[in-house]
Amino acid sequence: MSPSALFRPFSADAIVGLCDHALLHPNLTDADLQAQLQALRPYPVASVCIKPYAVAMAVEALAGTAIGVGTVIGFPHGSPKSAVKAAEAEAAFGDGAREVDMVINVGKALSGDWAFVREDIAAVLAVARGHGGLIKVIFETDFLPGDAVKIRLCEICSDLGADYVKTSTGFGYVKQPNGQFATTGATGHDVELMRRHCPSSVGVKPSGGVRTLDDVLRYVELGATRIGTTATLAIHREALERFGR
């Protein structure tokens, strides 16, 4: 059975039901956040992934809906000490978050210090489990050359029992040959690799550059079970035109 068969028949509501709507850009003001939270209330979005300081704001703004509130840990570069990441997670769940998306320590992964990487993820996972919450582990694939590191990360996350593996933060800017910085974000190759190297108990979340309905459908076909995007409402409009509510 194709992965996308799990979500058929497609409908606009089913599509946004896969989406974690991201509200993470540093220049979003409280007024911006409130406006987007209110706009999302009528939609069956899986969750809102909001800046850490605003978790309690989001919980209050979305009260009475089924939309979960999540936030990011060690964002965007994964470099804080594991104890700091665990404390961030504790604060997030204390403010009412149901989910956390943590960034691995990229430098440690590239160094092959797998014991550190494992313990880093485990520290945040323990907090999530203590609160009955979910954890998504962000690889930041823009920074990972080749597949070997990604496969090892899949193995560690699977062994630990993480709820999701996730491609990117959307802020993994890499210097290009022309001297400019750009981010690729999710790719079909990485989503397919994650699905292939994780058991069905571990979800796969592409994030970074997911902006259209066709993007969503392509990643679902490859095995995605959540979608990180800032374009949730635009995707819903596209899906209404193609599939109906």
Secondary structure by P-SEA (a helix, b strand, c coil): cccccccccccccccccccccccccccccaaaaaaaaaaacccccccccccccaaaaaaaaaccccbbbbbccccccccccaaaaaaaaaaaaaacccbbbbbcaaaaaaacaaaaaaaaaaaaaaaaaaacbbbbbbcccccccccaaaaaaaaaaaaacccccccccccccccccccbbbbbcccaaaaaaaaaaccccbbbbbccccccaaaaaaaaaaccccccccaaaaaaaaaaacccc
